[in-house]
């Protein structure tokens, strides 16, 4: 019997379209002999849809067509399993059953732990990070604070909330000056380089911060690493086991890897990602394996695993690094808990995409079974002696 995998993608974030591309690609590579794939598309208004046509990229060119043929559903747990149900009036109809969820979402409102929390609440097993790991992976400020506690090197930075800048911008400008220009300004909880810009002087800073504030209420500003080399490493595993991919050396003509580099450059680099059913998505220009020394490569691998463990990550993630070419100083930039294309191109020569997806699903099932063995509650007769608010008055605080 095939395992029914519900692939959840889309969502309301600004990375909605990137999620669709990644998900359609992944569904095209899953082993159809082993898995029954159930696509679950989350529209920008948070409405959930299912239907086999959602596995084809062309359907997303006309959302009205999608709504006409796809079924609007909700995910529920019943006595017999987990089902996608459609609702018509007072009647609930089971449209599809799923055994495990596979979130392939990007950004706020989903990848940040929101979706993991919902899946945990209804009790279904799912692939990837749990609530804590997902939340840490999304918040660039908190993740840096935790990495610092674990002696993992990160660029010097400062951070603030939008209201703090609006009420006392001079204080923020003073803090940024301590970092030294140029600096990079980022929304703290977005991905795909959206809302990110470089301030080369104090004159540029207000414009950059204003841009970032349009996307997030929490802003991080960090030093620009000189003589920059960007290197990525993918890590697969869980709390018990981790393995690393080949390293990718990122190439860009800009001061940082932009959204256009990642998704709109047409795949003109030295590595192109062939995609079933999803056309072609650029990874920017990259060289795999990265052209760095064995010593530096090992340092990146070690820091990747340290970061993976420190941030409570799981599944397949991508860790982005910033390296000073002249000094060989290495800094962790950020983790991506659900990276574009699930970073399959970095695993070539180690495992193919079908195997990577299979390993992710298998690990998730194993983790779910292990977690199910843990004690989560115990028998108690507290309510048998409960006598209303009056009866509890003397018990409170014990």
PLY file of the C-alpha trace (Angstrom):
ply
format ascii 1.0
element vertex 398
property float x
property float y
property float z
element edge 397
property int vertex1
property int vertex2
end_header
0.00 0.00 0.00
1.33 3.43 -0.94
2.02 6.09 1.68
-0.27 9.07 1.12
1.84 12.23 1.19
0.07 15.59 1.44
2.38 18.21 -0.08
1.44 21.62 1.36
2.60 24.71 -0.52
1.72 28.30 -1.39
0.66 30.49 1.52
0.25 34.20 2.00
3.92 35.20 2.15
5.79 37.21 -0.47
7.55 33.94 -1.36
4.28 32.37 -2.51
5.35 31.77 -6.11
8.74 30.39 -5.08
6.91 27.85 -2.91
4.79 26.74 -5.87
7.86 26.18 -8.02
9.66 24.18 -5.33
6.59 22.06 -4.56
5.66 21.25 -8.16
9.25 20.26 -8.76
9.38 18.01 -5.68
6.08 16.31 -6.54
7.49 15.52 -9.98
10.45 13.72 -8.44
8.70 11.75 -5.67
8.64 7.98 -6.15
5.13 7.35 -7.52
5.57 3.62 -6.94
5.97 4.21 -3.22
3.92 7.36 -2.57
0.47 8.59 -3.48
0.93 12.34 -3.84
-1.87 14.60 -2.64
-1.20 18.26 -3.56
-2.50 20.84 -1.06
-2.30 24.38 -2.37
-2.76 27.26 0.07
-3.92 30.39 -1.76
-2.81 33.86 -0.72
-6.10 34.29 1.14
-5.23 31.13 3.15
-7.90 29.00 1.46
-6.78 25.37 0.99
-7.35 23.50 -2.29
-6.63 20.00 -3.54
-6.83 18.22 -6.89
-4.40 16.37 -9.15
-4.24 19.32 -11.54
-2.34 21.22 -8.83
0.71 19.13 -9.68
1.00 20.94 -13.03
2.71 24.33 -13.25
0.45 25.71 -15.97
-2.65 25.75 -13.75
-1.18 28.60 -11.66
-1.14 30.96 -14.61
-4.92 31.38 -14.29
-6.14 31.24 -10.71
-9.79 31.41 -11.78
-9.34 28.13 -13.67
-7.73 26.62 -10.59
-10.65 27.61 -8.36
-13.14 26.19 -10.85
-11.69 22.68 -10.88
-9.80 22.30 -7.58
-11.71 21.46 -4.41
-11.70 23.78 -1.42
-10.77 21.74 1.67
-9.71 21.73 5.30
-7.40 19.24 7.00
-9.01 17.36 9.89
-8.37 14.37 12.12
-11.11 11.77 12.45
-11.34 8.45 14.28
-10.03 6.67 11.19
-7.27 9.01 10.02
-6.36 12.41 8.59
-8.57 13.72 5.81
-8.96 16.67 3.50
-12.64 17.53 3.76
-14.84 19.73 1.63
-17.77 21.47 3.27
-21.11 22.01 1.57
-23.67 23.45 3.89
-23.97 21.15 6.88
-22.26 18.24 5.13
-18.57 17.33 5.37
-17.21 15.16 2.59
-13.85 13.35 2.69
-12.00 14.28 -0.48
-8.65 12.63 0.22
-6.83 10.86 3.02
-3.19 11.58 3.89
-0.75 9.70 6.11
1.96 12.33 6.36
2.26 16.03 5.53
5.18 17.43 3.55
5.30 21.23 4.00
7.06 23.01 1.14
6.27 26.58 2.10
8.43 29.66 2.35
8.30 32.68 4.61
6.04 34.19 7.25
2.77 32.55 8.15
3.93 29.04 7.31
7.68 28.29 7.30
8.08 30.25 10.55
6.53 27.46 12.63
2.90 28.45 12.12
2.17 25.47 9.89
4.21 23.08 12.02
2.19 24.18 15.05
-1.08 23.42 13.27
0.15 20.00 12.16
1.37 19.22 15.68
-2.00 20.29 17.09
-3.97 17.82 14.98
-1.31 15.16 15.50
-0.27 14.29 11.95
3.35 13.35 11.19
5.15 15.84 8.95
8.47 16.35 7.20
10.95 18.97 8.34
11.47 21.21 11.34
9.18 21.29 14.36
7.75 24.56 15.69
10.90 25.61 17.55
13.33 24.85 14.74
11.12 26.52 12.14
10.67 29.65 14.25
14.39 29.94 14.96
15.20 29.38 11.31
12.93 32.23 10.25
13.95 34.93 12.74
17.38 36.26 11.78
17.79 38.06 15.11
16.94 35.24 17.52
18.92 32.69 15.51
22.01 34.91 15.69
21.61 35.37 19.42
21.43 31.61 19.89
24.37 30.97 17.57
26.47 33.47 19.52
25.68 31.53 22.72
27.01 28.43 20.97
30.21 30.17 19.80
29.12 30.01 16.16
30.58 33.03 14.30
28.08 35.51 12.81
28.61 38.98 11.31
28.44 41.93 13.69
24.90 43.29 13.75
22.31 45.44 15.44
18.53 45.12 15.39
15.38 47.02 16.29
11.62 47.17 15.83
10.01 49.54 13.34
8.41 51.67 16.09
11.83 52.25 17.67
13.16 53.67 14.41
10.08 55.80 13.86
10.29 57.30 17.35
14.08 57.65 17.71
15.89 57.15 14.42
18.98 58.99 15.67
19.64 56.26 18.23
19.46 53.57 15.54
21.70 55.53 13.17
24.26 55.86 15.98
24.25 52.10 16.55
24.66 51.41 12.84
27.62 53.78 12.67
29.46 51.54 15.13
29.27 48.69 12.61
30.89 50.81 9.91
29.59 51.29 6.37
28.64 49.62 4.14
25.94 47.68 5.96
23.21 45.34 4.80
19.63 46.01 5.92
17.20 43.09 6.18
13.67 42.33 7.30
14.28 39.88 10.15
11.75 37.22 9.15
11.76 37.07 5.34
13.67 34.97 2.84
14.61 34.92 -0.85
16.50 38.24 -0.36
13.20 40.15 -0.42
13.37 43.62 1.17
17.16 43.48 1.52
19.38 46.37 0.47
22.85 47.82 0.99
23.51 51.16 2.67
26.91 52.45 1.61
26.63 55.55 3.78
24.39 57.21 6.35
22.71 58.98 3.45
21.39 55.65 2.11
20.32 54.25 5.46
16.86 55.77 5.82
15.78 54.61 2.37
17.01 51.06 3.07
15.31 50.88 6.47
12.08 52.29 5.06
12.12 49.57 2.40
12.70 46.81 4.97
9.96 48.13 7.26
7.39 47.68 4.49
7.90 43.91 4.85
8.51 43.36 8.56
8.28 45.03 11.97
11.68 43.68 13.01
14.82 44.80 11.23
18.40 43.56 11.38
21.41 45.50 10.11
24.79 43.84 9.83
28.29 44.58 8.61
29.14 43.75 5.01
31.94 41.20 4.98
34.84 42.49 2.85
36.34 40.40 0.05
33.12 38.43 0.12
32.74 34.82 -0.94
29.30 33.25 -0.42
29.19 29.50 0.13
26.19 27.28 0.86
26.04 23.87 2.50
22.95 21.69 2.77
22.43 19.50 5.84
20.07 16.53 6.02
19.11 14.74 9.21
17.51 15.08 12.62
18.71 15.39 16.22
20.35 11.95 16.05
22.09 12.08 12.68
23.34 14.72 10.25
25.10 14.61 6.89
26.33 17.41 4.66
26.12 17.96 0.90
28.64 19.28 -1.55
29.37 22.96 -1.03
28.12 25.53 -3.53
30.06 28.68 -4.33
27.58 31.43 -5.19
28.36 33.86 -7.98
26.80 37.31 -8.34
27.70 40.69 -9.75
25.84 42.34 -6.87
26.97 42.98 -3.30
24.76 40.15 -2.14
22.73 37.37 -3.78
19.50 39.07 -4.89
16.02 37.72 -5.64
16.78 38.14 -9.36
20.00 36.14 -8.96
18.12 33.32 -7.29
15.02 33.08 -9.45
15.08 35.31 -12.52
18.52 35.03 -14.07
17.53 32.22 -16.40
19.87 29.60 -15.02
22.90 30.86 -16.91
25.38 29.76 -14.26
27.56 26.71 -14.16
24.83 24.74 -12.43
21.33 24.50 -13.86
18.44 22.77 -12.18
16.39 20.56 -14.47
12.83 20.38 -13.15
9.99 18.00 -13.91
6.79 19.86 -14.53
8.06 23.23 -13.33
9.99 24.69 -16.22
13.34 25.95 -14.98
14.27 27.95 -11.89
17.67 29.58 -11.62
19.92 28.99 -8.66
21.88 32.05 -9.69
25.35 31.35 -10.96
27.20 28.85 -8.82
30.11 26.49 -8.84
29.75 23.04 -7.26
31.92 22.02 -5.51
33.04 25.37 -4.12
36.59 26.35 -5.01
37.96 26.54 -1.47
40.67 24.69 0.44
39.98 21.36 2.11
40.61 22.98 5.48
38.07 25.72 4.84
35.61 23.21 3.41
35.79 21.13 6.58
35.27 24.22 8.71
32.11 25.06 6.77
30.84 21.49 7.16
31.52 21.49 10.90
29.78 24.85 11.37
26.84 23.62 9.30
26.25 20.71 11.64
26.78 22.89 14.72
24.19 25.35 13.42
21.76 22.55 12.52
21.98 21.14 16.05
21.98 24.47 17.90
18.84 25.68 16.11
16.93 22.40 16.56
16.63 21.84 12.81
15.41 18.76 10.94
14.84 17.55 7.40
16.86 19.11 4.59
18.03 22.66 5.23
20.55 24.98 3.63
23.09 26.93 5.66
24.44 30.08 3.99
27.96 31.28 4.77
29.89 34.51 4.27
33.67 34.17 3.91
36.37 36.81 3.81
38.55 35.60 0.91
41.71 37.27 2.28
41.50 36.14 5.91
39.47 32.92 5.51
37.20 34.11 8.31
33.89 32.23 8.10
30.51 33.53 9.30
27.14 31.84 9.31
24.71 34.09 7.47
21.47 32.17 8.02
19.77 28.79 7.76
16.95 28.12 5.30
14.68 25.49 6.82
12.76 24.85 3.57
15.23 25.98 0.89
14.29 26.61 -2.72
14.30 23.31 -4.65
15.10 21.70 -1.28
18.74 22.18 -2.32
18.67 18.93 -4.27
21.29 20.21 -6.74
23.85 20.28 -3.90
23.36 16.55 -3.29
24.18 15.41 -6.80
26.86 12.74 -6.67
25.77 11.85 -3.13
22.09 11.02 -3.64
19.59 11.82 -6.37
16.50 13.97 -5.75
14.14 10.98 -5.50
16.34 9.45 -2.81
16.63 12.74 -0.93
12.84 13.12 -0.83
12.45 9.49 0.23
14.99 9.96 3.04
13.13 13.06 4.26
9.81 11.22 4.42
11.32 8.12 6.02
13.09 10.19 8.69
9.90 12.09 9.48
7.98 8.84 9.98
10.75 7.51 12.22
10.79 10.70 14.31
7.01 10.58 14.66
7.13 6.98 15.91
9.92 7.82 18.37
8.02 10.84 19.68
4.89 8.71 20.09
6.76 6.52 22.58
7.43 9.46 24.91
5.14 10.12 27.86
3.06 13.20 27.15
0.41 12.90 29.85
-0.38 10.97 33.02
-3.49 9.79 34.79
-4.84 12.27 37.30
-7.97 12.51 39.39
-7.78 16.27 40.03
-11.22 16.86 38.57
-12.79 14.21 40.82
-12.13 16.44 43.84
-12.85 19.71 42.06
-15.51 21.74 43.89
-15.69 24.87 41.76
-13.74 28.09 42.31
-14.35 27.95 46.07
-12.92 24.45 46.35
-9.82 25.42 44.38
-9.12 28.59 46.34
-6.76 26.95 48.80
-5.11 24.74 46.18
-3.84 27.55 43.94
-0.16 28.25 44.33
0.74 24.85 45.74
0 1
1 2
2 3
3 4
4 5
5 6
6 7
7 8
8 9
9 10
10 11
11 12
12 13
13 14
14 15
15 16
16 17
17 18
18 19
19 20
20 21
21 22
22 23
23 24
24 25
25 26
26 27
27 28
28 29
29 30
30 31
31 32
32 33
33 34
34 35
35 36
36 37
37 38
38 39
39 40
40 41
41 42
42 43
43 44
44 45
45 46
46 47
47 48
48 49
49 50
50 51
51 52
52 53
53 54
54 55
55 56
56 57
57 58
58 59
59 60
60 61
61 62
62 63
63 64
64 65
65 66
66 67
67 68
68 69
69 70
70 71
71 72
72 73
73 74
74 75
75 76
76 77
77 78
78 79
79 80
80 81
81 82
82 83
83 84
84 85
85 86
86 87
87 88
88 89
89 90
90 91
91 92
92 93
93 94
94 95
95 96
96 97
97 98
98 99
99 100
100 101
101 102
102 103
103 104
104 105
105 106
106 107
107 108
108 109
109 110
110 111
111 112
112 113
113 114
114 115
115 116
116 117
117 118
118 119
119 120
120 121
121 122
122 123
123 124
124 125
125 126
126 127
127 128
128 129
129 130
130 131
131 132
132 133
133 134
134 135
135 136
136 137
137 138
138 139
139 140
140 141
141 142
142 143
143 144
144 145
145 146
146 147
147 148
148 149
149 150
150 151
151 152
152 153
153 154
154 155
155 156
156 157
157 158
158 159
159 160
160 161
161 162
162 163
163 164
164 165
165 166
166 167
167 168
168 169
169 170
170 171
171 172
172 173
173 174
174 175
175 176
176 177
177 178
178 179
179 180
180 181
181 182
182 183
183 184
184 185
185 186
186 187
187 188
188 189
189 190
190 191
191 192
192 193
193 194
194 195
195 196
196 197
197 198
198 199
199 200
200 201
201 202
202 203
203 204
204 205
205 206
206 207
207 208
208 209
209 210
210 211
211 212
212 213
213 214
214 215
215 216
216 217
217 218
218 219
219 220
220 221
221 222
222 223
223 224
224 225
225 226
226 227
227 228
228 229
229 230
230 231
231 232
232 233
233 234
234 235
235 236
236 237
237 238
238 239
239 240
240 241
241 242
242 243
243 244
244 245
245 246
246 247
247 248
248 249
249 250
250 251
251 252
252 253
253 254
254 255
255 256
256 257
257 258
258 259
259 260
260 261
261 262
262 263
263 264
264 265
265 266
266 267
267 268
268 269
269 270
270 271
271 272
272 273
273 274
274 275
275 276
276 277
277 278
278 279
279 280
280 281
281 282
282 283
283 284
284 285
285 286
286 287
287 288
288 289
289 290
290 291
291 292
292 293
293 294
294 295
295 296
296 297
297 298
298 299
299 300
300 301
301 302
302 303
303 304
304 305
305 306
306 307
307 308
308 309
309 310
310 311
311 312
312 313
313 314
314 315
315 316
316 317
317 318
318 319
319 320
320 321
321 322
322 323
323 324
324 325
325 326
326 327
327 328
328 329
329 330
330 331
331 332
332 333
333 334
334 335
335 336
336 337
337 338
338 339
339 340
340 341
341 342
342 343
343 344
344 345
345 346
346 347
347 348
348 349
349 350
350 351
351 352
352 353
353 354
354 355
355 356
356 357
357 358
358 359
359 360
360 361
361 362
362 363
363 364
364 365
365 366
366 367
367 368
368 369
369 370
370 371
371 372
372 373
373 374
374 375
375 376
376 377
377 378
378 379
379 380
380 381
381 382
382 383
383 384
384 385
385 386
386 387
387 388
388 389
389 390
390 391
391 392
392 393
393 394
394 395
395 396
396 397
